[in-house]
Structures are given as structure tokens and as C-alpha cells.
Amino acid sequence: MSRKQSAAGVKSWRFRLYFEIYTLQMRKLMAYRAEFWFRFLGGLFANATVAYFLWKAVFAVGDAPTLGGRDGGFLGGECLES
């Protein structure tokens, strides 16, 4: 094997190594970003769901059709639809 062929093999090997490292880091970065958005949107959905059912239970148990306020307060539908 000549020196030129040996150098080409080393360059090819280095390129493959750097390419593998690059793709691994990009996959880690994308996984981090995906996890962030899944947690953010999942948490937002969970909080909205809990709030909806909590207010629904408050208006279901109470005798009054409105909740607080001197000017008539809020109707159950107004709180849940806003």
C-alpha cells in the first residue's frame, strides 16, 4: 500500500468518525427539544383539563347559578368557556 492510499484511508476513517459524532450530537439536541415541547404542551393540557373539571364540579355542587361579584358574578358557562 502506498503512502497516498494510506492517507486517503485515514481521511475516510476520520470523516466517518466525525460524521458519526455530528449525527449523534444532532440526535441528542433534537431529542432534548422534542422532550421540552412534549412536556410543555402536556403540562399545559393537563392544567387546563384539571381547571375545567374543577370549575365544573364547583358549579355542579353549588346552589347558586353564579359565582361571587356584586354585579351578578360569573355564570358557570362563562367561566368554563372563556
C-alpha positions as CSV (number, residue, x, y, z in Angstrom):
1,M,0.0,0.0,0.0
2,S,1.4,3.4,-0.9
3,R,1.5,6.4,1.3
4,K,-1.1,8.2,-0.8
5,Q,-3.6,5.3,-0.4
6,S,-2.9,5.1,3.3
7,A,-3.6,8.8,3.7
8,A,-6.9,8.5,1.8
9,G,-7.9,5.7,4.1
10,V,-7.2,7.7,7.2
11,K,-9.1,10.7,5.8
12,S,-12.1,8.5,5.0
13,W,-12.0,6.9,8.5
14,R,-11.7,10.4,10.2
15,F,-14.6,11.7,8.1
16,R,-16.8,8.8,9.1
17,L,-15.9,9.3,12.7
18,Y,-16.6,13.0,12.7
19,F,-19.8,12.4,10.8
20,E,-21.0,9.8,13.4
21,I,-20.2,12.2,16.2
22,Y,-22.0,15.0,14.5
23,T,-25.1,12.9,13.8
24,L,-25.1,11.7,17.4
25,Q,-25.0,15.2,18.8
26,M,-27.7,16.3,16.5
27,R,-30.0,13.4,17.6
28,K,-29.4,14.4,21.2
29,L,-30.2,18.0,20.5
30,M,-33.4,17.1,18.7
31,A,-34.4,14.7,21.4
32,Y,-34.0,17.4,24.0
33,R,-36.1,19.9,22.0
34,A,-38.8,17.3,21.4
35,E,-38.9,16.4,25.1
36,F,-39.2,20.1,26.0
37,W,-42.2,20.7,23.8
38,F,-43.9,17.4,24.8
39,R,-43.5,18.4,28.5
40,F,-44.6,22.0,27.9
41,L,-47.7,21.1,25.8
42,G,-48.5,18.1,28.0
43,G,-48.4,20.2,31.2
44,L,-50.5,22.9,29.6
45,F,-53.1,20.4,28.5
46,A,-53.1,18.7,32.0
47,N,-53.5,22.1,33.8
48,A,-56.3,23.2,31.5
49,T,-58.1,19.9,32.0
50,V,-57.8,20.0,35.8
51,A,-59.1,23.6,35.9
52,Y,-62.0,22.7,33.6
53,F,-63.2,19.8,35.7
54,L,-62.6,21.7,38.9
55,W,-64.8,24.6,37.9
56,K,-67.4,22.2,36.5
57,A,-67.5,20.5,39.9
58,V,-67.8,23.8,41.8
59,F,-70.8,24.9,39.8
60,A,-72.4,21.4,40.0
61,V,-72.2,21.4,43.8
62,G,-73.2,24.9,44.5
63,D,-76.9,26.1,44.7
64,A,-76.3,29.4,43.0
65,P,-76.1,29.7,39.2
66,T,-73.5,32.4,39.6
67,L,-70.2,32.7,41.5
68,G,-69.5,35.9,43.5
69,G,-69.4,39.5,42.4
70,R,-71.6,42.5,43.2
71,D,-72.8,42.8,39.6
72,G,-74.2,39.3,39.3
73,G,-70.9,37.5,39.2
74,F,-69.9,34.8,36.7
75,L,-72.2,32.2,35.2
76,G,-70.9,28.7,35.1
77,G,-70.8,28.7,31.3
78,E,-68.9,31.9,31.2
79,C,-66.1,30.6,33.5
80,L,-65.8,27.3,31.5
81,E,-65.9,28.7,28.0
82,S,-63.6,31.7,28.4
